Amino acid sequence: MSNQLKNKLYRIIFESDTPTGKRFDIFLLILIGISIIAVLLESVPNIQSQFGHQLYIAEWIITFFFSIEYVFRIWVVKHPAKYIFSFYGIIDLLAILPSFIGLFFVGAQGLMIIRGIRLLRIFRLFKLTRYTSEGDTLLRALKASRTKISVFLFAVFTIVIFIGTLMYLVEGEEHGYTSIPKGIYWAIVTLTTVGYGDIAPVTNLGQFIASLVMILGYGIIAVPTGIVTAEFAKDKWTNKSLSRNCSNCLKEDLDPDAAYCKHCGEKLEA
């Protein structure tokens, strides 16, 4: 009876291919949305002074539901430690931990600490990614393109060091380029097309180099976008429905008609 209840709860909590599972996910999404709005409203002094008590009560009601959810998630999985130390397990813990930690800080001297801890509830925003297949697709695309992006970032890092050093030599300290790191800072700001304007080249050669860097920046910005988009499109055409999860290894990229987990070999529940 206990195993049957665990299996049923597992399908409801971890999978969304059943009507009950979908309703459970929608309920959690609503709670997450309300919680995030509450965090934002608490930072507004006027709202906090007028509705602080109501927001406090609402926060504890939401924390109660998230705590029950966290306990059930640990109970229904076959290896609780894998879930607890997984990415989503840590996010789920961070979603409830700040409220309980705040109970241990009392007195005026701890108000700022409590506020800082309670702001960590914004981590509930990351819980949203669990309930959207598009978020899983984007995450897989980022993982698939991590090597290319790493090489690209290393190339950009090399370019900004070279440009920063060059601008330090061309412009010099009298024009604000007091050091090579300062030149690198200018190169990053210019290459990313931010352009704060706190440092600007004065010499003709420096302005010519700056113009090249600005043009180069537009091309560089497009590179990581193209890499991720290509992986995203590839995943869209090659990946099937990912509605099934493995209760043993917690992998989520399983075919809906699979009988065994392709990662650990565990037999999937029917």
C-alpha positions in Angstrom: 0.0 0.0 0.0 2.8 2.3 0.9 4.6 1.7 -2.4 1.5 2.2 -4.4 0.9 5.5 -2.6 4.5 6.6 -3.3 4.2 5.7 -7.0 1.0 7.6 -7.3 2.4 10.7 -5.5 5.6 10.4 -7.6 3.5 10.6 -10.8 1.6 13.6 -9.5 4.6 15.5 -8.1 7.4 14.7 -10.7 5.4 14.1 -13.9 2.8 16.2 -15.7 1.4 13.7 -18.2 -1.7 13.1 -16.0 -4.6 15.4 -15.3 -3.8 15.4 -11.6 -0.1 16.1 -12.2 -1.0 19.0 -14.4 -3.3 20.5 -11.8 -0.6 20.0 -9.2 1.9 21.9 -11.4 -0.6 24.7 -12.0 -1.3 25.0 -8.3 2.5 25.3 -7.6 2.9 27.8 -10.4 0.2 30.0 -8.8 1.9 29.8 -5.4 5.3 30.7 -6.9 3.7 33.7 -8.7 2.0 34.9 -5.6 5.2 34.5 -3.6 7.3 36.4 -6.1 4.8 39.2 -6.2 4.8 39.3 -2.3 8.6 39.6 -2.3 8.5 42.5 -4.7 5.7 44.3 -2.8 7.5 43.9 0.5 10.3 46.1 -0.8 7.9 49.0 -1.3 7.8 51.0 1.9 4.2 52.2 1.6 2.8 48.7 0.9 4.9 47.1 3.6 3.7 49.6 6.2 0.0 49.1 5.2 -0.1 45.4 4.3 3.0 44.0 6.0 0.9 41.7 8.3 -1.1 40.3 5.5 2.0 39.7 3.4 3.6 38.0 6.3 0.6 35.6 6.8 0.5 34.9 3.0 4.2 34.1 3.0 3.9 31.5 5.8 0.9 29.9 4.1 3.0 29.6 0.9 6.0 28.4 2.9 3.8 25.7 4.5 2.7 24.3 1.1 6.3 24.4 -0.3 7.6 22.6 2.9 5.0 19.9 2.5 5.9 19.6 -1.2 9.6 19.3 -0.3 9.0 16.6 2.2 6.9 14.6 -0.2 9.5 14.9 -2.9 12.1 13.4 -0.6 9.7 10.7 0.5 8.6 9.4 -2.9 12.1 9.2 -4.6 14.1 6.1 -4.3 17.3 7.9 -3.5 16.5 11.0 -1.4 20.1 12.2 -1.3 20.2 12.5 -5.1 17.2 14.8 -5.1 18.3 16.8 -2.0 21.7 17.6 -3.6 20.4 18.0 -7.2 19.9 21.5 -8.8 16.1 21.4 -8.2 16.5 20.0 -4.8 18.7 22.9 -3.7 16.3 25.4 -5.3 13.3 23.8 -3.5 15.2 24.0 -0.2 16.2 27.7 -0.8 12.5 28.4 -1.5 11.6 27.5 2.1 14.8 27.9 4.1 14.8 31.8 4.4 11.5 31.9 6.2 12.6 29.5 8.8 16.0 31.0 9.3 14.3 34.4 9.9 12.7 32.9 13.0 16.1 32.6 14.7 16.9 36.3 14.3 15.0 38.5 16.8 15.4 42.1 17.8 16.1 45.3 16.0 19.8 44.4 15.4 18.8 41.5 13.2 16.2 43.2 11.0 18.6 43.8 8.1 19.9 40.2 8.3 16.3 38.9 8.2 15.5 41.1 5.2 18.5 39.9 3.3 17.7 36.2 4.1 14.1 36.6 3.2 15.0 38.1 -0.1 16.5 34.7 -1.0 12.9 33.7 -1.5 13.4 35.1 -5.0 15.0 31.7 -5.7 11.5 30.4 -6.0 11.6 32.0 -9.5 13.9 29.2 -10.5 11.2 26.6 -9.6 9.3 27.9 -12.6 11.8 26.1 -15.0 10.7 22.7 -13.7 7.1 23.2 -15.1 7.9 24.4 -18.6 9.1 22.0 -21.3 10.5 25.0 -23.2 12.7 25.7 -20.2 14.1 22.2 -20.3 14.7 22.6 -24.1 16.6 25.8 -23.6 18.7 24.2 -20.8 19.6 21.3 -23.0 20.6 23.7 -25.8 22.8 25.7 -23.4 24.5 22.4 -22.2 25.0 21.2 -25.7 26.7 24.5 -26.8 28.7 25.0 -23.6 32.0 24.0 -25.3 31.6 26.3 -28.2 30.5 29.2 -26.0 33.5 28.6 -23.7 35.9 28.8 -26.7 34.1 31.9 -27.8 34.3 33.6 -24.4 38.0 32.7 -24.2 38.5 34.4 -27.6 36.6 37.5 -26.5 38.7 37.6 -23.3 41.9 37.5 -25.4 40.5 40.3 -27.6 39.6 42.7 -24.8 43.0 42.2 -23.2 44.8 43.0 -26.4 42.5 46.0 -27.1 42.8 47.3 -23.5 46.6 47.1 -23.6 46.6 48.8 -27.0 44.4 51.7 -25.8 46.6 52.1 -22.7 49.6 52.6 -25.0 47.7 54.9 -27.5 45.8 57.1 -25.1 47.9 57.1 -22.0 47.1 58.2 -18.5 46.4 61.8 -19.4 43.2 60.7 -21.2 41.9 58.5 -18.4 43.5 55.2 -19.4 45.5 55.0 -16.1 46.3 51.3 -16.4 45.9 48.2 -18.5 42.9 47.0 -16.4 41.3 50.4 -17.0 41.8 49.9 -20.7 40.4 46.4 -20.6 37.3 47.8 -18.7 36.8 50.3 -21.6 37.3 47.6 -24.2 34.6 45.4 -22.5 32.1 48.4 -22.2 32.7 49.4 -25.8 32.7 45.8 -27.2 29.4 45.0 -25.6 28.0 48.3 -27.0 27.1 49.5 -23.5 29.1 52.7 -23.8 29.0 54.4 -20.3 31.1 57.3 -21.6 33.2 57.6 -18.4 36.3 57.0 -20.5 36.6 58.0 -24.1 39.5 58.1 -26.6 40.7 61.6 -27.6 43.4 60.9 -30.2 42.6 60.2 -33.8 44.2 56.7 -33.6 42.3 55.9 -30.4 39.0 57.0 -32.0 39.7 54.9 -35.0 40.4 51.8 -32.8 37.2 52.6 -30.9 35.2 52.6 -34.1 36.6 49.2 -35.1 35.8 47.8 -31.6 32.2 49.1 -31.9 31.6 47.4 -35.2 33.3 44.3 -33.9 30.9 44.3 -31.0 27.8 43.9 -33.1 29.3 40.8 -34.7 30.4 39.3 -31.4 27.0 39.7 -29.8 25.4 37.6 -32.5 27.8 34.7 -32.2 26.5 33.1 -28.9 23.0 33.7 -29.9 23.5 31.8 -33.2 25.2 28.9 -31.3 22.4 28.5 -28.8 19.7 29.0 -31.5 21.3 26.2 -33.7 21.3 23.8 -30.7 17.7 24.9 -29.9 16.5 24.1 -33.4 18.3 20.8 -33.4 16.7 19.8 -30.2 13.3 20.8 -31.5 13.5 18.4 -34.4 15.3 15.5 -32.7 13.8 15.4 -29.2 10.6 13.6 -28.4 8.1 14.3 -25.5 9.9 14.4 -22.1 7.0 13.7 -19.9 8.5 10.8 -18.1 11.0 10.9 -15.2 13.1 8.3 -13.5 12.5 7.9 -9.8 15.9 6.3 -9.4 18.3 8.8 -11.0 15.8 11.7 -11.4 16.6 12.1 -15.1 13.9 13.9 -17.0 14.7 13.2 -20.7 12.9 9.9 -21.1 10.7 8.9 -24.0 7.0 8.5 -23.0 6.9 4.9 -24.2 10.2 3.8 -22.5 10.1 0.8 -20.2 13.5 1.4 -18.7 15.6 4.5 -17.9 18.3 4.9 -20.6 20.6 6.5 -18.0 20.6 4.0 -15.1 18.6 1.0 -16.4 15.9 1.3 -13.7 12.5 -0.1 -14.7 10.0 2.7 -15.0 6.7 2.6 -13.3 3.8 1.9 -15.6 
